[in-house]
Every structure is written in C-alpha cells, then in structure tokens.
C-alpha cells in the first residue's frame, strides 16, 4: 500500500518576507542600512547606574528599541510574570513592550535596566524612531526583530514638554528652572 505525504505549505515568517509592513525587496538601501545598524548595535556598555538627564531624554524621545529589550531578557533567561513584577508592571506589559505596542514609563524603564543590570542607554539607540506599522504583531514572533515602538504608545507614556523629571537628577545636580 502506498502512502502519500502531503507537503505542508510553509507559512512565511515576517522576518524573512516583510519589514516595516512591506516586502523586504521594496526597502530602500538607507532603510536596510538603518535596520542593520540598529540590529548590530545591541550591546551592554556598563552595569546599571542611576540614569542621568541624557538617558531620560533618550527615553522621552522614544529611542528605546523593543529588540534590545527582547535580546537582553533572553540573554539573561528572564521570562514570565516575575519580569513584569520586577519592572513595576502588570503582565503582559513586558510582552507588549517587546512588540512595541506599549511603551514603558520612565520608572518602568529604570526598573527594567536595574533588573537587567544595564544602563538605560543600553535599551535605546539614538537613531531609533517611533514608527507605525500596519502589520505589527500583537505577540512576539521568534526570529522577528522589532526595532521601533508605535508613536501612539510613546506619546501615551511620555510627557509632551521638555523633560524635567525629578528622578533623573543626580544628587547635587539641579534640573531646569521651573
């Protein structure tokens, strides 16, 4: 008796067929170079220290990179509700940060950096920009590098004016005049 095996149609993964909601073949060389720069610049520069104004400004400008959060959490073997608790969040907030649909508050960002023992600047990239993506996944997809947060998520979590958040001032330093 002959058995026939049907070949299952493979679902394409977003990481190989699409980028920023488009076919990779339609990305400009500048867009591909930008993505490559963000992907290769994920590294830890130093252990956690209380952040300063420059790191607060990176956060406020939406420069955090979801891919960096995912990579650092994975590298440390961190997963589950304990991560959310350590980051002063309720589950599934950290999962939503990793796909870029929710932006952590400043306090949550500092708690995440402290938990991972990295500087806040290691969670951000100066070239990162919030971007809207029509096909942004709602859950993490293995192998998909998400490089930006939704602009609406950043706007919901950050102050509109100049950042004079008291938590960023080191002892002895003074903030902007009020």
N, C-alpha and C positions, 0 to 999 in steps of 0.2 A: 504494500500500500504506500502510495506517495504522500508525503506531507508537504504542504506548501506553506512557506513562511512569508507573510506579507511584511514588506518593509514599512516600518512606521515613518510617517512623514516627520522629519525633524523640525521642531519649532526653532525659528531663528532667535538668537539671543540679541537683546537690544545692544549689547556691547559690540557685536560684530556687524550688525546691519544698520543700526541707526545711531546718530549722535546729534544731540540737541534737537531731537524730533525730526531729523531728516536723514536721508540715506548718506552714509559716510562719503560716498563719491561726490556729493554736492557741497561738502565743506570746502571752504577756501583754504589755501595754504596757510594764511595767517591764523585762521580758526584752528587748524590742526596743530600748528606750532604752539599756539596758546594752550591748547589742551595738553600737549606733550610736556610743556613747561610746568603746568600745574601737577601733572602726574609724577614727574621726576623730582620735584622739589619737596616732597613729603619726607621730612626728617626731623629728628629731635635735636635741638641745639643745646639745651641745658635742662637740668632738673627744674621743677617748679620753684618759682619765686613769686612773691606778691606782684601782680601786674602794675604797670605804670600807665600814664596817660596815652602813650603811643599804642599800647596794646588795647586799651579801651577804644581808641579811635579806629583801630582795625576792626574790632567787633562792631562798633556803631555803624561803620560804613558797609557792613555786610560782607566782609572779606573772609569769614570763616568758610572752610571747604568741607562739605559733607564727606568726601572721600578720605580726608585726613582723619576725621573722627572715626570712621569705619576701620581704617588701617591701624590706627593706634589702639582701638578697642580690641581688634582681632589679635594684634601682636601681643597684647597682654593677657589674652584668653578671657576677656571680660564680656559677659553676656547675661541676660536675664534681668529680672526686676531689681536686683541689687545695684545694678549700674544706674538705673533711674533714681533710686533712693539716694545713692552717693552723689548724684548730680542735682539734688533738690528738686526732682521732677517726679511725676506720676507716670507709670507705664501707660502707654507705649511712647512717651515723649522722645526718648533717645532714638528709638527706631524711626520716628518721624523726622528727627534731625538728620539722620543718616541718609534719608531720601530727599531732604531739602524742602519739605513741605511745612516744617515748623522750625523757627529759629530760636535758639536758647536765649534766655535773658542773660544779662551781664552776670548776675550772681550764679546762674547755672553754668555759664561758660567758665567762670573761675573755679567752680566746684569740679567741673569735668577736668580741667587742666590739673588741678590739685590731685584728683583721683588717679589720673594717668601719669602724674609726676613729670609733666612737661610745662613749658611756658605757654601762655595764651597765644603768643605769636606762632607757635608750632601748630596751632589749629587753624591758622589763617595763611593767606598768600596775598601780597599787595596787588597782584594782577587779577584776583578773583572779583567777579561782579555778579550781583544777583541777576538771575535770568528766569523768565517764564518759559516753561516747556509744556507744550500741549500734551505730550506723551510721557510726562514724568510718572514713574511708577509710584504706587501707593505703599509698596513694601520693598524691602531690599531684594535685589536680584544678584545672586552670586556672579561675580565677574564684571559687574557693571560699575563703572567709576562715575559717581555723581559729583560734579565739580562746582555746583552753584546752588544757592538757596533761591526759592521763589521770592521775588521782590515784595509781594504782599506779606510774606512771613517775616521778612526783615523789618518792614515798616511797622508791623504789629508789635514787635518786640523791642524796638529801639526808639529813643527819643527823637523828635523831629529837629530840635535845635542843636546848638553846639553842645558837645558832651562835657558837662561839668559834674559828673557823677562822683559823689564823695568817696566811694570805695576805691577809686583809682589813685588817690593822692597818698603818697608815701608819708611816713612820719616826718614832720619838719617841712614838708613841701606845702605850697599854697596853691589853691586852684584859681580859676579865672574869677575876676571880680563879678559880683552878682548885681 
